[in-house]
Amino acid sequence: MSVESSVNQDRYEINTPDDVSKLVSKFAGSGKTNKVIWLALIGVFIDAYDLTTLSFGIEQVVEEFSLTPVMTGVVASAIICGTIFGNLIGGWLTDKIGRYRVFMADMVLFVIAAIVAGFAPNVWVLIIARFIMGVSVGVDLPVAMSYLSEFSKFNGKSNKAARLAAWCPMWYAASSVCFGIVLALYFILPPEHINWLWRASLIFGAIPALLIIFIRNKYLTESPIWLANQGKLEEAAKILRDSYDINAHATVKETSIKQKKHKQEGFLVLFNQTYLSRTIVSIVIHISVAFQYTTIAFFLPSILSRFFHTDTLTTISTTLGLNLLFAFTGGLLGVYVASRLASRHVLLAGFFLQFISLLILAWIGQPENSLLVYTAIIMLGIWLFAEGFGPGAQMMVYPTMAYPASIRGVGVGFNRAVTGVAQAIAMFVLPIWMANYKTDVFLIISVFAFIPLIVIGLLIKFEPTKQDVDATIIEDNQQSSVGKPAIE
């Protein structure tokens, strides 16, 4: 009997949260679950789009509002400061009140913040709106990663690791769409209104959020794993039947079975004996990616215009080309290798390639001839490619698969908050570093590619894809009924 027919025909009785986790781990991918995955990835798309919009437009914002380097850093870092708050509160709420309600409230916030930012009359309104957009981004990632993990099976094609890694090509697809829109607007807008490029691109970010809001009732649902962990087995079983095509039935409406508690209310659980090493690795990954990504990906248009002296059209088209040819392609490769290779090995390969690329960029400096210009651009492309298949994809695989569902939102939220702090610092100091150190900034940033090689390669060798943390046996001597179908 095929898996699909087994799922549709056999009856499964569930009497513990562990039963639900095992069924999802084994059979997820059928029914409506693929649509939930796509909705979660659209949420990631919105995150990336919003974070990308000012990477080109920051120069226009500086000119329109006559910003100093310090105020430029404030505007650039406002959205990241918002993500720090959003990550912490969003991760906690995701575990506390559920994935669905947090996700939908977040989409509404996206729409409002994007429109206000696009029509900002002054820099202070823009800063506040960008901060709120950052809160939305921060809230979204913990819940999106929870959806990707809890609606995917552990092994086989399109498993948890692959679907979590899919966040990276979706991120770069959003970046490419953003610059594609900017490029189109460049030709559409009259020359006297060219300063509306950054405003129009911000407003466009509200469209995918509105799409999710309109179609939520048809496809989106709560995570059955989260419901089961709240003791709501009957509700979890109904979602397994309706969305997963799993013929599951709860033996009781609700359960008071005591799971192994992880003190899920607080972040200190991430630093206990069980999770400390995992948290250290995740923190190192997130800080390293934050400083590198902010330098190369976010400030890529600034690098091209300041150091390579490209004009506006060349800057937009080159940035779009690098994102499509290298970053997006690398992200697709990351999805392919995530289900086939150990995350640790993929990370090491990506960080090593980035380290070499940054050293070469520092050696080239400001290119003095066409050959060096093209070499430097290729190095930027190689860095983006390595980010796509390595750290960029795996940075969400690590915390999402390292922590169980009961603390997944908190775990992902905390690590993303660490990223936010690092990015906020980077966005503030990088304009100053670029002004003072020029292309020597590449040498400084190469340190953030070297440190994880030592930590992950030599010190802590944790592998998150080795075991499914959601399919562990609970403490209560309860026998799981998932091992075989019930006889009707």
Buried (B, 14 or more C-beta within 10 A) or exposed (E): EEEEEBBEEBEBBBBBBBBBBBBBBBBBBBBBBBBBBBBBBBBBBBBBBBBBBBBBBBBBBBEBBEBEEEBBBBBBBBBBBBBBBBBBBBBBBBBBEBBBBBBBBBBBBBBBBBBBBBEBEEBEEBBBBBBBBBBBBBBBBBBBBBBBBBBBBBEEEBBBBBBBBBBBBBBBBBBBBBBBBBBEBBEEBEEEEEEBBBBBBBBBBBEBBBBBBEEBEEBBBBBBBBBBBBBBBBBBBBBBBEBBBBBBBBBEEEBEBEBEEBEBEEBEBBEEEEBEBBBBBBBBBBBBBBBBBBBBBBBBBBBBBBBBEBEBEEBBBBBBBBBBBBBBBBBBBBBEBBBEEBBBBBBBBBBBBBBBBBBBBBBBBEBEEEEBBEBBBBBBBBBBBBBBBBBBBBBBBBBBBBBBBBBBBBBBBBBBBBBBBBBBBBBBBBBEBBEEEEBEBBBBBBEBBBBBBEBBBEEBEBBBBEEBBBBBEBEEEBEBBBEEBBEE
